[in-house]
Every structure is written in C-alpha cells, then in structure tokens.
Amino acid sequence: MHVWDFLPEFNQVLQEQLESDEQRWGDTWQHRDVGNQTERIYGMFQAYYDQWQHGGNDVPWLKVAGLALIAWIRENHPEALL
C-alpha cells in the first residue's frame, strides 16, 4: 500500500471541503497574493493547534490541505489571482 493509493478518496473529500468553504468565503483566496502568505497560513495553523490543545477540537486536516493547495496555486499559478 502506498500513500498515493488514498488520493482518489482524499481528492473527493477535499473537493467537498473546498466547495463548502467557497459557499462561506467565495473567491476571497484569489484576492490575496503570495506576500505574507506563510505568516497568514501559519497563523491559521496556530489557531487550529490552539483549538486542539485547549478546546479538544480535532485538527481540520482537510482545511490544512486546502490552505496548502491555495498556497501552491498562488506560487505556481499567479494568473489565477484577481
């Protein structure tokens, strides 16, 4: 078994998460550029960690993956930004 064997299932649930996020946030991800991206995303990771550590919430791994995808798109496809 390989980690990539899980990609079809992961892609499906990640897409569902991203579609849900888009209903809430729209295309706001396209309005920010790469500048300060690491600091912004790290801050969100820290918030997720704090919610896990102090609130007992599960880490929202699909949201983490979504943030990674958005960062990758911004760095590799700046033409997608508004």
HELIX and SHEET records of a PDB file:
HELIX    1   1 VAL A    3  PHE A    6  5                                   4    
HELIX    2   2 LEU A    7  TRP A   25  1                                  19    
HELIX    3   3 THR A   28  HIS A   31  5                                   4    
HELIX    4   4 GLN A   37  GLY A   55  1                                  19    
HELIX    5   5 TRP A   61  ASN A   76  1                                  16    
HELIX    6   6 PRO A   78  ALA A   80  5                                   3    
END                                                                             
